[in-house]
């Protein structure tokens, strides 16, 4: 074979290989980069997650390159367990399970977004319509339903009991999901239940539950309630995803704060409540910015009630949105 022919064949091979590289090796990564990054978020079917669902339904996350899939959990503690096990990338919860996990070194969890703060009438302990219990002082020795120990439901109720002079250690704490509490009240399996909206309004309307006391008054007025967390490992490897998550939540939170009409339809979707019940619910205080002072109060209460052995500076856990 002549030298010229060998060169021609070699050039042909090189062009073919280069062409495959351009069509496959170069185009494939570009296509992958153009796809939204899929992340999973552990959530509860409560009003607190309305901004998250609004951001999903309105496409705010997708517009910023994020595909968010909510994964329903049984409690805040379950949400955090899903996070530490790697089942999800972000977790919604009351702040208490995040801090319990931190104290146990279950994972290096950081707080990436706030969700709600205390608002009057949003979280109330109720009893059945015909219950003999008339005030918070009657709860000594009684069976009180909460979502789980060391969640905000537990902490807030303990704080109110202490303020009223009731021994919170005498209470029998019964763990169950919010949707189960009304039925357990009706059947007499529990004496009282900690309920948040819209489950609170649903219980009032459907089983004539009677409010006993507001858990967001006095010693807990204005306290931070819920937020979103992620592990340091995920945050370090996925800075853009965290930023997109924060920005999408902020945009949706601003909208629900300004327009009640955006809240009610999502309550029907999330909590499976009647539209009329959704309209009658007391709204929580939706918040977009992590406030260290408000969140620090949760840590302090946890130390007070033995949920944590010692306190810490919560600002060390906060991941600020990128400028």
N, C-alpha and C positions, 0 to 999 in steps of 0.2 A: 504494500500500500504506500502511495507516495506521501511525501511530507505534507503537501497542500491538502490532500484528502483527509489525513489524520487530524490536521488542525480544524478542518471544517466539521468533522464528526465531533471533536471535543467541544467546539463552540456550540454545536447543536445541543449536546448533553447539558452544558452549563446553562444555556438559555432555558431549557426545559425545567431544570432544577430550580433556577431562579424564579421562573414563572410560577411553579408550584408554591414556592415560598411566599411570593407576593399574594397569591390567591388564598393560600391557607395560613401559612405562618404569620403573615402580617395582618390579614383581615380578621382572623379568628379572635385575637386578643382585643381588637377594636370593637368587635361585636359584643364581647363579654363586658367590656368597660361601659358600653352603652346601655346595658341592662340594669334595672334597679337592684340594689343590694337587698336581699331578703333577710329580714330579722324577725324574731319572735318576741312577743311581750306577754308576760304572765299578767292577767288582769282579774278583777272581780266585777260582778254585774251590778255595780253601784253607780250613783250619780257622779262620783269623783272622776270616772273615766270618760265622761261625756266629751271633753276636748280631744282625747285620743281618738275616739270613734269619729268625731267630726273631721279631724285631720285626715283620717283614713278615707272616709266617704267623699270628702271634698278633693282628694287627690293632692293634698299639701305635701305629704311625704314623698309621693312619687315624683312630683315636680322637682324635688331636690335629690332624686336618685335613690329613694328608699322605698322598699316594699315591706310594709309592716303587717304582720299577722298576729292578732290577739289570741291568746291561749287562756281559757277560763280556768281558774283555780278555785279551791274550796275556801281559802282564807288568805290573809296577808302572809302568814307563816308559810303556807303552801307555795305562794308566789315566790317567796325568797328561796325556799328549798329548790324550786325549779331553776332558779337563777344559779344557785351555787352548784347544782348538779350539772349545769351546762345544757339543760333542756331548752332554756330560753336565753335570749341575749339581753333583754331588759326585763325588769319586774316592777309592777305597781304594788304598793303596799302602804299601810299605815307605817309610820317611821319606826315603830317599836321592833318589828322583826328584823329590820336592817341592823339595828343596834345590838340585838341579841346575837345575830350571826357574827357581827364584828367582835363581840366580846368572847365568842367561842372560837374565833379564828377560823370560821367555816370557809371564809373566802375574803379577799381584800375587796370589799364592796365600797363603791363610791355613789354619791347622790348626783344624778344628772339633771333632774327637773323636779320642780314642786308640782303639786296638784291642787290641794285644798287646805284651807285653814278653818278654824271654828266659826260657825255661824249659829245664832240662836234657833232652836227648834229643829235642827238638822239631825241630831243624834240624841235619842230619848229612850229612857227605860220605861217600858210599858207593862201592864198587867192585863189579865182577862177582864171583861166587862163586869163579871160577878165576883171578882177577887175580893177577899176581905182586907187585902193590903191597901192602906190609905196614904202612906207617906214613905219616904226613904228610910225612916227609922224602923219600919216594919220588915225590912229585908234581912235582918240578922238571922242567920241560920237557914235562909231560904235558898231555893234553887234558881240561879240566875243564868240565862243563856247569853253567851258571848261567842264570837267567831272562833277564838282560840286564846289560850293564855298568852300573856305578854304582847297581845295586839293592842291597838288603841282602844278597842271596845272594853278590854279588861282594865287598862290603865285609867281611862276616864271615869269608869264606874267606881273603881277603888278610890279615886281622888274625891269624888262626891260623897261616898260613904264616910270617909275619914272626916271631911268637913262637917258632916252631920252628926259626928260622934258615934258612928256605927263601926263595929269591929269588922273590917273587910275580910279578915281571916276566917270569920265564922260563916261566910257565904259559901255555898256549894256552887262552884263554877261549872256550867255545863257547856261543852263546846259543840257548835253546830253552825251550819251555813244559814245566812239570813232567810232564804226562802222556806226553811223548815220551821222557823220559830213560831209563826202564827198557829200552825197546826198543833205544835207541842203545847202552846198556851191553852188552846181550846180543849185539848185532851187532858190537861192537868198534869202533864209530865214535867213541866217547869212552872215556877211561880211568877217569874218576870223575865223580860227579854230586852237586851240592848238592840235597838233597831235604828238604822239610818234610812234616810229617804232614798228611793221611793217606797221601800218596804214598810216604813213607818206609816205613811199615809194609806198604804194598802191594808195594813192590819187594822187601822182605825176604821176604814170604810167597810171592810169585809167581815171582820169578826168583832167589831165594836171595841177594839183594844182601848184601854184607858191609860193615857200618859201619867206616869208617876213622878218623874223629874227629868229635867233637861241636864244632860251630862256636859254641856258646853257653857256653863255659867260659873260664876265665882272663881274657884282656883284654876279652872281650865279655860276661862274666857280668852278668845283670841289665839289659842295655841295652834301650832302647826299640826295638821292631821295626816296627810298622805303625800306621797311623792313617788318618783321613779328612780331605780338604782340599776347599776351595771357593775361588773367586775373590772378591776384595774386592767386585767389581762385583755379583756375585750376592748376597753377604752383605748389602751395603748396601741392596739392593732387596727382600730377602726375609728380613727378620729373624725373622718368625714361623716360616717354614719351617726355618730353621737351628735355632731353639730346639726345634721339634718333632723334628727329626732327632736332636739331641743327647739329648733326654729319652727318646726311644724306644730309642736305643742303650744308654743308661745302664740303663734298666729291664731290657732283654734281657741285658745283660752281667752284671748282678747275679744274674739267674736261672741263667745257664750256669755261673757261678762256684760257685753253691750246689748245682747238680744236674747231675751228669755225664749222667744219662739224657736230658737235653734236647739234648746235644751229638751223640751217636752217630747218631740218625736223620737229622739235618741233614747230617752228613758223607756219609752214603749219598746223600742228595739232591744235595748240592753237588758233591762230588768223584766221584760214581758209583763208590764202592767197595763191596765186599761188607760186609754188616752185621757179620760176625765180625771183619773187618779193622778196621772202625770202632771196635769195642769194645777192640781191642788197641793203639790209637794212644796215643802219649804226648801229653798235653794241653799246649797253650801256656798262657801266663799271660794270661788275659783281663783287660783293664783298662778302666776307664771314665773316668778323669780324666787329662787331659794333664799330664804331669810334665816341666816345663822342664829339670830337671837330667838326667833320663834321656835326653831327646831331644837335649840339647846334646852328649851323648857321641857321637851319630851325626855331628853336624856336625864335631866335633873329629877323628873317625876319617877322615872324608872329606877334610879338609885334610891329614891325615897321609899319605894314600895318593894325593893328587893329584886327587881327584874334584872338589875345590873349590880355587880359588886362595887364598881367604882365608875365615876364619870370620866368624860374625855371632852376635848374641844371638837365640837361637831364640824367646825369650819374646815378641819383637815379632810373631811370626807366629801366636800362639795367640789364639783367640777363646773367651773364657770363657763358659760357659752363663749365661743371664740368671738373676738371682736370683728 
